[in-house]
Amino acid sequence: MSHTGVPLTRATTFKFTLDVNDEQHHRLFAHAGASRLAFNHHIGRVKANLDQRAAERSYGVAEADLTPALSWSKVSFINEMNAWKDGRAPDARVEVLDDGTVVRGLPWRGEVSTDVFETASVNAAQALKNWSDSRKGARAGKAAGFPRFKSRHRTAPTFRLRSKYREGAAPSVRPTGPRTVRFPKLGELRVRENTRQLRRMLGSGRFHAYAASFRFERGRWTVTVTGVAAVLHHQRRNPGAAGRTQSRVGLDVGVKTLAVAADEHGNQFQVWEGVKALQQAQARLKLANQALARTKRDSEGRRRAARRLGRMHGRVAAVRKALLHSISSELAKGSAVVVIEDLNAAGMLRNRKLARHISDAGFGELRRQLEYKSAWYGTELIVADRWFPSSKTCSACGTVRADLTLADRVYECGACGLVIDRDLNAAVNLARYTPPAQPSGTKPSPPLPAAA
């Protein structure tokens, strides 16, 4: 709840590209280095403890006599890190300065925000919890391995600052001008995008910032301000608003044609051809990779070549994401009900012949955007069962054609004689999809939280 009495329930983010000078650039790298140090410190302690206990078991030591196990809770990690960096821990660093002064802990800890150490400790505790839950079978999805140490050369520099403030007071993360944003410990940093929307939402009490995440990638720093905002105006969320179709809209996605939308009456709603940004950039990416491979290691030429390659990959990702945002926004704003497929994107990527094209299409990102935008605009989103034969079913008579292959781009029904585009046929079937009834006495699964 904001200080103006507006409930804040809509998760959202604001992303900016930083335009920093050399001094600010080095300060950001110092914060990222501190975050990496804290994360590796916790992982190293836990790994040494587990190895010691495993060795003692191999020697026949009883369980009661083993070295005590370390706590993996977030609070214990934060407390241990504070004691270690301040020099209060028994194993704290001891450093002798040039003037002979002995310093315990990290002598440069005052130059870095304490939030960096605390958020890195939380990340380490969460990574260990994911690994532990995977071993016990209590975590859904792909099994998580033991956390790896973050390398200075192979890991993108990242860190996170929390935005701690009371409602009504000036936020610690806030815009101070059209192109400047203030952050704790870092002060004002210039950004390339306009901060008008964030500034207005903070001023009116319609947004509460939780944290700011920094990342250095492709030769530039970006910051993502995350928080919760007020719901959109009821006129924007009303499914019965003028211009919004009340028919159920089915969305079929594919490689040849990115997306086809149609209603349950067989009317084609929209067709979106994929930009195929990665495919179009293959020749330039090949030359950029070859130029990078010819450079000398740790040379300035290699850094320039890496930045050039990173910018090309960044443009590919930006072009693809822009199209997906256009599709998801048009569907969420212009439809009352949208039905999509529950595609196994990870499994589809195992097909070596289609993996690159499927990655270039971005099926998973399109679904993610539709999930949170449908919650924003009051659109009902239905996910069809993964085994629903939308492409093989005739939209006219319901006959299932089992011999349909990916090469068949036109659906021809042998029972009723219907001849229709394959993707349009699948979209119509999706629009007519009816979820199976919930068994009596069971509660429906809760809706997914909106995220930007």
C-alpha positions in Angstrom: 0.0 0.0 0.0 1.4 3.4 -1.0 1.4 6.5 1.1 -1.6 7.7 -1.0 -3.7 4.7 -0.1 -3.3 2.9 -3.5 -2.7 -0.8 -3.4 0.4 -1.9 -5.2 0.1 -5.4 -6.6 1.4 -5.3 -10.2 5.0 -6.5 -10.4 6.9 -4.4 -13.0 10.4 -3.3 -13.9 12.2 -0.3 -15.5 15.4 -1.0 -17.4 18.0 1.8 -18.2 21.3 1.8 -20.0 23.9 3.7 -17.9 26.1 6.4 -19.4 29.0 6.5 -16.9 32.4 8.1 -16.9 35.7 6.2 -16.0 35.5 6.9 -12.3 31.9 5.6 -12.1 32.8 2.7 -14.3 35.5 1.6 -11.8 33.2 2.0 -8.9 30.6 -0.2 -10.5 33.2 -2.8 -11.1 34.3 -2.6 -7.5 30.8 -3.3 -6.4 30.5 -6.2 -8.8 33.8 -7.6 -7.5 32.6 -7.4 -3.9 29.5 -9.3 -4.8 31.5 -12.0 -6.5 33.9 -12.2 -3.5 31.0 -12.6 -1.0 29.3 -15.3 -3.1 32.5 -17.3 -3.6 33.3 -17.0 0.1 30.1 -18.7 1.2 30.3 -21.4 -1.5 33.9 -22.1 -0.5 33.0 -22.4 3.2 30.2 -24.8 2.6 32.1 -26.9 0.1 35.1 -27.3 2.5 32.6 -28.2 5.3 30.9 -30.9 3.2 34.3 -32.3 2.0 35.5 -32.5 5.6 32.4 -34.3 6.8 32.6 -36.7 3.8 36.2 -37.5 4.6 35.5 -38.1 8.2 32.7 -40.5 7.2 35.1 -42.4 5.0 37.4 -42.8 8.0 34.6 -44.4 10.0 33.8 -41.4 12.3 30.4 -41.6 13.9 27.8 -39.1 12.8 27.6 -37.5 16.3 31.4 -36.8 16.2 31.5 -35.3 12.7 32.5 -31.7 12.2 29.4 -29.6 12.8 27.5 -28.7 9.6 27.2 -25.1 8.6 23.9 -23.4 8.5 22.7 -22.4 4.9 20.1 -19.9 6.0 20.1 -16.4 4.5 20.3 -14.8 7.9 23.3 -16.9 9.0 25.1 -16.1 5.8 24.5 -12.4 6.2 25.7 -12.4 9.8 28.8 -14.4 9.0 29.7 -12.1 6.1 29.3 -9.0 8.2 31.6 -10.5 10.9 34.2 -11.7 8.3 34.4 -8.4 6.3 34.5 -6.4 9.5 37.3 -8.5 11.0 35.3 -9.9 13.9 35.4 -13.5 12.6 38.2 -15.9 13.7 39.0 -16.6 10.1 38.9 -13.0 9.0 41.6 -11.7 6.6 44.7 -10.1 8.2 46.5 -7.5 6.0 49.6 -5.5 6.8 49.5 -2.0 5.2 52.6 -0.1 3.9 52.9 1.8 7.1 53.0 -1.4 9.2 49.4 -1.1 10.4 47.7 -4.5 10.8 44.1 -4.5 9.5 41.6 -7.3 10.0 38.8 -7.9 7.5 38.4 -6.0 4.3 40.1 -2.6 4.4 38.1 -1.3 1.4 34.7 -2.4 2.7 33.6 1.2 3.4 33.9 2.0 -0.4 31.2 -0.5 -1.3 27.6 -0.5 -0.2 26.7 -3.1 2.5 23.8 -4.2 0.4 26.2 -5.8 -2.1 27.5 -8.2 0.5 24.0 -9.0 1.9 22.3 -9.6 -1.4 25.3 -11.8 -2.5 24.9 -13.8 0.7 21.2 -14.2 0.0 21.9 -15.4 -3.6 24.5 -18.0 -2.3 22.0 -19.3 0.3 19.3 -19.6 -2.4 21.6 -21.4 -4.8 22.5 -24.0 -2.1 18.9 -24.4 -1.2 18.0 -25.1 -4.9 20.8 -27.8 -5.0 19.6 -29.4 -1.7 16.0 -29.4 -2.8 16.9 -31.0 -6.1 18.7 -33.8 -4.4 15.7 -34.5 -2.2 13.3 -34.3 -5.1 11.5 -31.3 -3.6 12.3 -28.9 -6.5 10.4 -29.1 -9.8 12.0 -28.7 -13.2 15.6 -29.5 -14.2 17.9 -30.6 -11.3 20.1 -27.8 -10.0 23.8 -28.7 -9.5 26.1 -27.6 -6.7 26.7 -23.8 -7.2 29.9 -23.0 -9.1 32.4 -20.3 -8.1 32.0 -17.1 -10.0 35.0 -16.4 -12.3 36.2 -12.9 -12.9 36.8 -13.7 -16.6 33.8 -16.0 -17.4 31.0 -14.4 -15.3 29.3 -11.2 -16.2 29.9 -8.5 -13.5 26.6 -8.1 -11.6 25.4 -6.8 -8.2 22.2 -5.7 -6.6 21.2 -2.8 -4.3 18.1 -2.7 -2.3 15.9 0.3 -2.2 15.0 0.7 1.5 12.8 3.6 2.4 9.5 4.4 4.1 6.4 5.3 2.2 6.2 9.1 1.9 10.0 9.6 2.2 12.3 10.1 -0.7 13.2 6.7 -2.2 16.8 5.7 -2.1 16.5 4.7 -5.8 14.9 7.6 -7.6 15.2 9.7 -10.8 16.7 13.1 -10.2 16.3 14.4 -13.7 15.2 13.4 -17.2 18.4 11.4 -17.7 19.8 10.8 -14.2 18.9 8.3 -11.5 20.2 8.3 -7.9 21.4 5.1 -6.2 22.6 4.4 -2.7 26.4 4.8 -2.2 26.8 5.4 -6.0 25.1 8.8 -6.1 23.7 10.1 -9.4 24.3 8.2 -12.6 23.4 9.3 -16.0 21.1 7.0 -18.1 20.4 7.1 -21.8 16.7 6.6 -21.6 14.2 9.1 -20.4 13.0 8.6 -16.8 9.7 10.4 -17.1 7.4 7.4 -16.5 9.4 6.2 -13.4 9.5 9.7 -12.1 5.8 10.3 -12.4 4.8 6.9 -10.9 7.1 7.4 -7.9 5.8 11.0 -7.4 2.1 9.9 -7.5 2.7 6.9 -5.2 1.8 4.4 -7.9 5.2 2.6 -7.8 7.4 1.2 -5.0 11.0 0.2 -5.9 12.4 -2.9 -4.2 15.9 -3.1 -5.7 18.2 -2.1 -8.5 20.2 -4.8 -10.3 23.3 -3.8 -12.2 24.9 -5.8 -15.0 27.9 -5.2 -17.3 27.4 -7.0 -20.6 28.4 -6.3 -24.2 30.6 -3.3 -23.2 28.0 -1.4 -21.3 26.3 -1.2 -17.9 22.5 -1.6 -17.5 20.3 -1.3 -14.4 16.9 -2.8 -13.8 14.7 -1.2 -11.2 12.2 -3.8 -9.9 9.2 -3.1 -7.7 5.4 -3.2 -7.5 3.0 -0.7 -9.1 -0.7 0.1 -9.0 -3.0 -1.8 -11.4 -3.8 -0.1 -14.7 -6.8 2.2 -15.0 -10.1 0.3 -15.2 -10.8 1.6 -18.6 -7.6 0.0 -19.9 -8.3 -3.3 -18.1 -12.0 -3.6 -19.1 -12.4 -6.6 -21.5 -15.5 -5.0 -22.9 -13.8 -1.8 -23.9 -14.3 -0.5 -27.4 -12.1 -2.1 -30.0 -11.5 -5.3 -28.0 -12.8 -8.5 -29.5 -15.0 -10.6 -27.3 -14.3 -13.9 -29.2 -11.9 -16.4 -28.0 -8.6 -16.0 -29.8 -6.2 -18.9 -30.3 -2.5 -18.3 -30.9 -0.4 -20.9 -32.8 3.3 -20.3 -33.0 5.8 -21.9 -35.3 9.2 -21.5 -37.1 8.1 -20.7 -40.6 5.4 -18.2 -39.5 6.1 -16.9 -36.0 2.4 -16.6 -34.8 -1.1 -16.9 -36.3 -4.1 -15.8 -34.3 -7.7 -16.7 -35.1 -11.1 -16.8 -33.3 -13.4 -19.8 -32.7 -15.5 -18.9 -35.7 -12.6 -19.5 -38.1 -11.8 -15.8 -38.7 -8.1 -15.0 -39.0 -7.2 -12.4 -36.4 -3.6 -11.6 -37.3 -0.5 -13.1 -38.8 3.0 -12.2 -37.6 6.1 -13.2 -39.6 9.2 -13.7 -37.6 12.1 -11.2 -38.0 14.6 -14.1 -37.8 17.2 -11.7 -36.5 19.8 -14.5 -35.7 19.4 -16.1 -39.1 19.9 -12.7 -40.9 23.0 -11.9 -38.7 24.7 -15.3 -39.2 27.2 -14.0 -41.9 28.2 -10.9 -39.8 28.4 -13.0 -36.6 30.7 -15.5 -38.4 33.1 -12.7 -39.4 33.1 -11.2 -35.9 33.8 -14.6 -34.3 36.7 -15.2 -36.7 38.1 -11.7 -35.9 37.9 -12.5 -32.2 39.6 -15.8 -32.6 42.6 -14.2 -34.4 43.3 -11.7 -31.6 45.9 -12.2 -28.9 44.7 -13.1 -25.4 44.3 -10.3 -22.9 45.1 -7.7 -25.6 43.2 -4.5 -26.2 42.3 -5.7 -29.7 40.7 -8.8 -28.2 38.6 -6.6 -25.9 37.5 -4.5 -28.8 36.6 -7.6 -30.9 34.6 -9.0 -27.9 32.7 -5.8 -27.5 31.9 -5.7 -31.2 30.6 -9.3 -31.1 28.6 -8.5 -28.0 26.9 -5.5 -29.6 25.9 -7.7 -32.6 24.3 -10.3 -30.3 22.7 -7.5 -28.3 21.1 -6.1 -31.4 19.8 -9.6 -32.4 18.2 -10.0 -29.0 16.7 -6.5 -29.0 15.1 -6.9 -32.5 13.6 -10.2 -31.5 12.3 -8.9 -28.2 10.7 -5.8 -29.8 8.6 -8.0 -32.1 7.5 -10.3 -29.2 6.5 -7.2 -27.2 4.4 -6.0 -30.1 2.7 -9.4 -30.5 2.0 -9.8 -26.8 0.8 -6.3 -26.3 -1.6 -6.4 -29.2 -3.1 -9.7 -28.0 -3.4 -8.7 -24.4 -5.0 -5.3 -25.2 -7.2 -6.4 -28.1 -8.6 -9.8 -26.9 -10.8 -10.8 -23.9 -9.7 -14.5 -24.0 -6.4 -15.8 -25.4 -5.6 -19.5 -25.8 -2.0 -20.6 -26.2 -0.1 -23.9 -26.4 1.9 -25.4 -23.6 5.0 -26.0 -25.7 7.9 -28.0 -24.4 10.5 -25.4 -25.6 13.4 -27.1 -23.8 12.6 -30.5 -25.4 12.2 -28.9 -28.9 15.7 -27.5 -28.6 17.0 -31.1 -28.6 16.2 -31.2 -32.3 19.5 -30.3 -33.9 18.0 -29.3 -37.2 15.5 -26.8 -35.6 17.2 -25.8 -32.4 18.7 -22.5 -33.8 15.4 -21.5 -35.5 13.4 -22.3 -32.4 15.8 -20.2 -30.3 15.5 -17.4 -32.8 11.7 -17.4 -32.5 11.6 -17.1 -28.7 8.5 -19.2 -27.9 9.2 -19.1 -24.2 9.7 -15.4 -24.1 6.4 -14.8 -25.9 4.5 -16.9 -23.4 6.2 -15.1 -20.5 5.1 -11.7 -21.8 1.6 -12.9 -22.4 1.3 -14.2 -18.9 2.1 -11.0 -17.1 0.4 -8.7 -19.7 -2.8 -10.6 -19.6 -2.9 -10.0 -15.9 -2.2 -6.3 -16.4 -5.0 -5.8 -18.9 -7.6 -8.1 -17.5 -7.3 -10.7 -20.3 -8.1 -14.3 -19.6 -5.2 -16.5 -20.6 -5.8 -20.2 -21.2 -3.0 -22.7 -21.7 -4.0 -25.7 -23.7 -2.8 -29.1 -22.8 0.6 -30.1 -24.2 -0.9 -33.1 -25.9 -3.8 -31.4 -27.5 -3.6 -32.2 -31.2 -4.3 -28.6 -32.5 -2.4 -29.1 -35.8 -3.7 -32.6 -36.6 -7.4 -31.9 -35.9 -9.7 -30.7 -38.6 -11.3 -27.4 -37.6 -14.4 -28.3 -39.6 -15.4 -31.8 -38.7 -13.0 -32.7 -35.8 -11.2 -35.6 -37.6 -7.7 -36.2 -36.3 -5.1 -36.7 -39.1 -2.3 -38.8 -37.5 0.0 -38.8 -40.6 0.5 -35.0 -40.6 4.2 -34.1 -40.7 6.0 -30.8 -40.3 6.5 -30.7 -44.1 2.8 -30.4 -44.7 2.1 -26.7 -44.6 -1.5 -27.1 -45.9 -4.0 -29.2 -44.0 -6.2 -31.4 -46.2 -9.0 -33.3 -44.5 -9.9 -36.6 -46.1 -13.3 -36.8 -44.3 -14.9 -33.4 -45.2 -12.5 -32.1 -47.9 -11.4 -29.0 -45.9 -8.3 -27.4 -47.3 -6.8 -24.8 -45.0 -3.4 -23.4 -43.9 -1.9 -25.6 -41.3 -1.2 -22.8 -38.8 -4.6 -21.2 -39.2 -6.3 -24.5 -38.6 -4.3 -25.0 -35.4 -5.2 -21.5 -34.2 -8.9 -22.1 -34.8 -8.7 -25.4 -32.8 -6.9 -23.6 -30.0 -9.6 -20.9 -29.9 -12.2 -23.7 -29.4 -10.2 -25.5 -26.7 -12.0 -26.2 -23.5 -10.0 -26.9 -20.4 -10.9 -30.2 -18.7 -13.2 -29.9 -15.7 -11.5 -29.9 -12.3 -12.4 -33.0 -10.2 -14.8 -32.3 -7.4 -13.1 -31.4 -4.1 -9.9 -30.1 -5.7 -8.9 -26.5 -5.7 -7.7 -24.8 -9.0 -4.1 -23.9 -9.1 -3.3 -20.3 -8.2 -2.6 -17.9 -11.1 1.0 -17.1 -11.9 2.3 -13.8 -10.5 2.8 -11.0 -13.0 6.4 -10.1 -13.8 8.0 -7.8 -16.2 
